[in-house]
Amino acid sequence: MPRPNHADQQRVKFLTTVCQLFSELGYRRTTTAELAKRCGVRENILYRLWPDKKAMFLAAIDAIFQKKSEKRDAILAGQTDSSHAISVLIDHESRHQGEFGFYRLVFTGLTETDDPDIRTALVVM
């Protein structure tokens, strides 16, 4: 009987750290060695989960956007008045600016828009 594949669970487990490091150091200064060190694994473990550093970065963009979207949806849940909903959202953003490293990761991605995959990920986001 084959062993169960836990790759998806491991990706989810490491994505917070991957997002934080790319937000902190940017795309070019982040190395897979540092990613592995911060995740507490060897580099080959990361390469079993993602084919390369760019795939890790693209996963980080997607993950951080999903987290931000879920938070926004939770904040807006139950809001019926659109003008009040906008005020609530702006108030939250003003108090929690940079909480997930979202903007830093987006700006990091914007410096890499010569890469068509990164540019597409930002457009989709």
Secondary structure, DSSP 8 states (H G I E B T S, - for coil): ------HHHHHHHHHHHHHHHHHHHHHHH--HHHHHHHHTS-HHHHHHHSSSHHHHHHHHHHHHHHHHHHHHHHHHTT---HHHHHHHHHHHHHHSTTTTSHHHHHHHHHTTTTSHHHHHHHHH-
